């Protein structure tokens, strides 16, 4: 399912226009993104948690030359599903 399809489902459920539903979804995703950029964790009880994980630096190899290179530490967004979401998927 893509964002337009999700907006269509939200619009049907909430009895609003698809455009308004899409703006609401965009706003929610924007707020989640802003929180993650600030290093905050976003908890959606029953669904899951969005957070930022820090990857340690490591030594790698250049695939073309085989030379060793240093890969620096980095941050990456992550999602940890909640128990209710895990249970509902497992039961299907």
N, C-alpha and C positions, 0 to 999 in steps of 0.2 A: 504494500500500500504506500502510495506517495502522499505528499502534503495536500495536493488538491483533492484526492480521494478522501483523506482524513477530514478535510474541511467540509466536504459534501456530507459525510456521515454526521459530523458535529452540527452542521446546519439543519439537517433533517431531524435530529434528536432534540435540538434546542429551539426549533421553529424560527430560525434567523436566516439571513441570506448567506450564500457561500462566501461572498466577499467579506462580510463581517466575521464569519467563522475563521477565515484565513488570517485576517488581521489579529484576531484573538490568539490564534496559534502562533503567529509570528511574534507577538508581544511576549507570550509565555516563553518561547524559545530564546528570545532576546534577553529576558530576565535571567534565565538559567545560564546563558553564556556569560553575562556580566558577572554573576556570582562566581562562576568558575574562574574567570579572569582575575578576580580579586582573591582567589584561593579558598573560597568558601565551599562548603559541601551543601548540596541541595537534596533534601529528603522528601520524597513523595511516599507517604505511608501507604503500604499495601502494594506499591508499584516498584519502588527501588530508589537507589541513591546515585546521584551524579557527583563525581569528585575528580580532583586532579592528582595524578600519580607522578612521582619523580622517578625517572629512570637513571640509574647510576651510569657514570662514564665507563667506557670499556675500550679494549684494544681490538681492532678489527683488521681486515685485510682488504686492500684494493683488488677487486676481482680481475682487473685488466693487467696489473703489474705484479700482483702478489705481495706488494710492499705493505708493511704494517702501518696502520694509521690509528690515531687516537680519536675515538668518538666521544664527544663531550656529553655531559649530563643534559637531560632534556625533560620537559614536562609534557604529559599527554592526558587528555580527558578520558575518564573511564565511567562505566555504568555497572553498578552491582544490583542485580535484580532482587526484589523483596521476596519474602517467604510466600506471600499470597500469590504473586506472579509465578513463582517456581511451581507451586502446588497446582495452579490452574493449568499450566502448560503440561505438567507431568501427567495429569489426569486425562488429558485429551489423546 
